[in-house]
Amino acid sequence: MKVHINNAAEIAGMREACRMSAEIRDICAAAVAPGVTTGEIDDLVVDYCRKHGVKASFHGYGGFPGHLCVSLNDEVIHGIPSRNRVIMPGDLVKTDVGIRKNGFNGDTSRTVALGVTDPETLRLVETTRECLKAGIAACGPGVHLGDVGYAIQCVAEKAGFGIVRDWIGHGVGRDVHEDPEVPNYGKPGTKLVLKPGMTIAIEPMITLTKQGEKTDVLENRWTVVTRDRCPAAHFEHTVLITDDGCEILTVPADYP
């Protein structure tokens, strides 16, 4: 495993790519409404990239056909946008997007609970937010990745929810997926030690039931769903490890 340490110029490049990633993430999240198709959400990314002269990090990555991932309800990640997929009241809508600019990538996601009234599902969304906060709060130089995963795990398990273990966070930089792996569970004092200059994506994927921790991939070979088809939530930020803690590169005004 080779983990890249960014220099000052590379950090500046990451900040800009991540700033734009956060901007389009929030544009997409704000567009979630009854009757809107996931394909129309994808169009927003296309328009943004054209306007700013940048590229969508996910488009064509490993053959992925969309410009962002839009995953609904029991879909955890990698939902393929479609003009035939209509968003309806009661949907949990996860928008996961990255912008590539000048060779650097951002990666970020948020979950929109569109007209959801079920208290447990709403609690799932809020708990997943708290998982992200806990993982970020644990980051800093000299911290083990096992400490970060453990912080996330404690919040999810205390709330009684499941943690997807088949899919995890990762490094981000010149490539949208790099070393190291960043699990949402762990044992304190284990795994890689974080160092200033590392950039990682922390992305808890939390499920309503413990059985939902197990996942399947649909026939489209991309979309990951909970095996018991329970709802899942997903939040993600790209984070820079600094000399005295960390900096959230994809943070908007309403963090997280």
C-alpha positions as CSV (number, residue, x, y, z in Angstrom):
1,M,0.0,0.0,0.0
2,K,1.4,3.4,-1.0
3,V,-0.4,6.4,0.5
4,H,0.4,9.8,-1.1
5,I,1.4,12.8,1.0
6,N,0.3,16.0,-0.7
7,N,2.6,19.0,-0.9
8,A,1.4,22.6,-0.6
9,A,0.6,22.9,-4.3
10,E,-1.3,19.6,-4.4
11,I,-3.3,20.6,-1.3
12,A,-4.3,23.8,-3.1
13,G,-5.5,21.7,-6.1
14,M,-7.4,19.4,-3.8
15,R,-9.1,22.3,-2.0
16,E,-10.4,23.7,-5.3
17,A,-11.6,20.3,-6.6
18,C,-13.3,19.6,-3.3
19,R,-14.9,23.1,-3.1
20,M,-16.5,22.5,-6.5
21,S,-17.5,19.0,-5.5
22,A,-19.3,20.3,-2.5
23,E,-21.0,23.0,-4.6
24,I,-22.5,20.6,-7.1
25,R,-23.4,18.1,-4.4
26,D,-25.5,20.8,-2.8
27,I,-27.0,21.9,-6.1
28,C,-28.1,18.3,-6.8
29,A,-29.4,17.8,-3.3
30,A,-31.5,21.0,-3.5
31,A,-33.0,19.8,-6.8
32,V,-34.4,16.6,-5.2
33,A,-38.2,17.0,-5.4
34,P,-41.3,14.9,-6.3
35,G,-41.5,14.1,-10.0
36,V,-37.8,14.9,-10.7
37,T,-36.0,12.0,-12.4
38,T,-32.5,10.9,-11.3
39,G,-31.5,11.5,-14.9
40,E,-32.4,15.2,-14.5
41,I,-30.2,15.3,-11.4
42,D,-27.4,13.9,-13.6
43,D,-28.0,16.7,-16.1
44,L,-27.2,19.2,-13.4
45,V,-23.7,17.8,-13.1
46,V,-23.2,17.8,-16.9
47,D,-24.3,21.4,-17.0
48,Y,-22.0,22.4,-14.1
49,C,-19.0,20.7,-15.7
50,R,-19.6,22.4,-19.0
51,K,-20.0,25.8,-17.4
52,H,-16.8,25.5,-15.3
53,G,-14.6,23.5,-17.7
54,V,-14.2,20.6,-15.4
55,K,-15.1,16.9,-15.4
56,A,-17.2,14.6,-13.3
57,S,-14.9,12.2,-11.4
58,F,-17.2,9.3,-11.7
59,H,-18.2,9.5,-15.4
60,G,-16.6,6.6,-17.2
61,Y,-14.7,5.5,-14.0
62,G,-14.6,1.7,-14.4
63,G,-17.2,2.1,-17.0
64,F,-19.8,3.9,-14.8
65,P,-22.3,5.6,-17.1
66,G,-23.5,8.4,-14.9
67,H,-21.9,11.7,-13.9
68,L,-22.9,11.1,-10.3
69,C,-24.5,8.3,-8.2
70,V,-28.1,8.7,-7.2
71,S,-29.2,5.9,-4.9
72,L,-32.7,5.6,-3.5
73,N,-34.0,3.9,-0.3
74,D,-32.5,0.4,0.0
75,E,-29.8,1.4,-2.6
76,V,-26.7,2.1,-0.6
77,I,-24.3,3.5,-3.3
78,H,-23.7,3.5,-7.0
79,G,-27.2,4.1,-8.2
80,I,-27.2,4.8,-11.9
81,P,-29.1,8.0,-13.0
82,S,-32.0,7.4,-15.3
83,R,-34.7,9.4,-17.0
84,N,-37.0,6.6,-16.1
85,R,-36.4,6.7,-12.4
86,V,-38.8,9.2,-10.8
87,I,-38.2,10.5,-7.3
88,M,-41.3,10.3,-5.1
89,P,-42.3,11.5,-1.6
90,G,-41.0,9.2,1.0
91,D,-37.7,8.4,-0.8
92,L,-34.3,8.5,0.8
93,V,-32.2,10.1,-2.0
94,K,-28.4,9.8,-1.8
95,T,-26.4,12.1,-4.1
96,D,-22.7,11.1,-4.4
97,V,-20.5,13.2,-6.7
98,G,-17.0,14.3,-7.4
99,I,-15.4,17.0,-9.6
100,R,-12.1,16.5,-11.3
101,K,-10.1,19.8,-11.9
102,N,-6.5,20.1,-12.9
103,G,-5.8,16.5,-12.2
104,F,-7.3,16.5,-8.7
105,N,-10.6,15.0,-7.4
106,G,-13.2,15.6,-4.7
107,D,-15.7,13.1,-3.4
108,T,-18.7,13.8,-1.3
109,S,-22.2,12.6,-0.6
110,R,-25.4,13.5,1.3
111,T,-28.8,12.0,1.9
112,V,-32.0,13.8,1.4
113,A,-35.1,12.5,3.2
114,L,-37.8,13.6,0.8
115,G,-41.1,13.8,2.7
116,V,-40.0,10.9,4.9
117,T,-42.2,10.7,8.0
118,D,-41.1,7.4,9.6
119,P,-39.3,8.3,12.8
120,E,-36.8,5.4,12.6
121,T,-35.8,6.3,9.1
122,L,-35.3,9.9,10.1
123,R,-33.3,8.8,13.0
124,L,-31.2,6.7,10.7
125,V,-30.4,9.8,8.6
126,E,-29.5,11.8,11.6
127,T,-27.4,9.0,13.1
128,T,-25.4,8.7,9.8
129,R,-24.7,12.4,10.0
130,E,-23.4,11.9,13.5
131,C,-21.3,9.0,12.3
132,L,-19.6,11.2,9.8
133,K,-19.0,13.9,12.4
134,A,-17.5,11.3,14.8
135,G,-15.2,9.9,12.2
136,I,-13.9,13.4,11.2
137,A,-13.5,14.4,14.9
138,A,-11.3,11.3,15.4
139,C,-8.9,12.3,12.6
140,G,-5.5,13.8,13.1
141,P,-1.8,13.2,12.8
142,G,-0.7,10.0,14.6
143,V,-4.2,8.7,14.7
144,H,-4.8,5.1,13.5
145,L,-7.5,4.4,10.9
146,G,-8.8,1.9,13.3
147,D,-9.5,4.7,15.7
148,V,-11.5,6.5,13.0
149,G,-13.5,3.4,12.1
150,Y,-14.2,2.7,15.8
151,A,-15.5,6.2,16.4
152,I,-18.0,5.7,13.5
153,Q,-18.9,2.2,14.7
154,C,-19.7,3.3,18.2
155,V,-22.2,5.9,17.1
156,A,-24.0,3.5,14.7
157,E,-24.1,0.6,17.1
158,K,-25.2,2.7,20.0
159,A,-28.2,3.8,17.9
160,G,-29.0,0.1,17.0
161,F,-28.3,0.4,13.3
162,G,-26.2,-1.7,10.9
163,I,-22.9,-0.7,9.3
164,V,-22.1,-1.7,5.7
165,R,-18.8,-3.5,5.8
166,D,-18.5,-4.6,2.1
167,W,-18.0,-1.0,1.0
168,I,-15.8,1.6,2.7
169,G,-14.1,5.0,2.5
170,H,-10.8,5.5,0.7
171,G,-8.0,7.9,-0.2
172,V,-8.7,10.7,-2.7
173,G,-6.3,12.7,-4.8
174,R,-5.0,12.3,-8.4
175,D,-7.4,9.3,-8.5
176,V,-10.9,9.4,-7.0
177,H,-10.1,6.1,-5.3
178,E,-6.7,5.6,-3.8
179,D,-5.0,4.0,-0.8
180,P,-5.7,3.8,2.1
181,E,-8.9,1.9,2.7
182,V,-11.0,3.7,5.4
183,P,-13.5,1.3,7.0
184,N,-16.5,2.5,9.0
185,Y,-15.6,0.1,11.8
186,G,-12.4,-0.8,13.5
187,K,-10.3,-1.5,16.5
188,P,-8.5,1.4,18.3
189,G,-4.7,1.5,17.7
190,T,-4.8,-0.6,14.5
191,K,-4.4,0.1,10.8
192,L,-2.5,2.9,9.1
193,V,-1.2,5.9,11.0
194,L,-2.5,9.2,9.6
195,K,0.1,11.8,8.6
196,P,-0.2,15.5,7.6
197,G,-0.9,15.9,3.8
198,M,-3.0,12.7,3.5
199,T,-6.5,13.2,1.9
200,I,-9.1,10.6,2.6
201,A,-12.9,10.2,2.0
202,I,-14.8,9.3,5.2
203,E,-18.2,7.9,4.2
204,P,-20.4,6.0,6.7
205,M,-23.0,3.8,5.1
206,I,-25.5,2.9,7.8
207,T,-28.5,0.6,7.5
208,L,-31.9,0.6,9.3
209,T,-31.4,-3.1,10.4
210,K,-28.5,-5.2,11.4
211,Q,-29.4,-7.6,8.6
212,G,-29.0,-4.7,6.2
213,E,-25.2,-4.8,6.8
214,K,-25.0,-7.5,4.1
215,T,-25.3,-6.1,0.6
216,D,-25.9,-7.3,-2.9
217,V,-25.0,-5.8,-6.3
218,L,-27.9,-5.5,-8.8
219,E,-27.8,-7.0,-12.3
220,N,-26.6,-3.6,-13.7
221,R,-23.3,-4.6,-11.9
222,W,-23.1,-1.2,-10.1
223,T,-25.9,-0.5,-7.7
224,V,-25.3,-1.8,-4.2
225,V,-28.5,-2.6,-2.1
226,T,-29.1,-3.9,1.4
227,R,-29.7,-7.6,1.3
228,D,-32.9,-7.3,3.3
229,R,-33.9,-4.2,1.3
230,C,-34.1,-2.0,4.4
231,P,-33.3,1.7,3.9
232,A,-29.7,3.0,4.0
233,A,-28.2,6.4,4.5
234,H,-24.8,7.7,3.3
235,F,-22.8,10.9,4.0
236,E,-19.3,11.6,2.9
237,H,-16.6,14.3,3.1
238,T,-13.1,14.5,1.7
239,V,-10.7,15.4,4.6
240,L,-7.2,16.7,4.7
241,I,-5.0,15.6,7.6
242,T,-3.2,18.6,9.0
243,D,-0.4,19.2,11.5
244,D,-2.8,19.7,14.3
245,G,-6.0,17.9,13.3
246,C,-7.9,17.8,10.0
247,E,-9.6,20.1,7.5
248,I,-12.9,19.2,5.8
249,L,-12.3,20.0,2.1
250,T,-15.9,19.4,1.0
251,V,-17.6,21.3,3.8
252,P,-20.6,23.7,3.0
253,A,-22.1,26.2,5.4
254,D,-24.5,23.6,6.7
255,Y,-21.9,21.0,7.6
256,P,-22.3,18.1,7.3
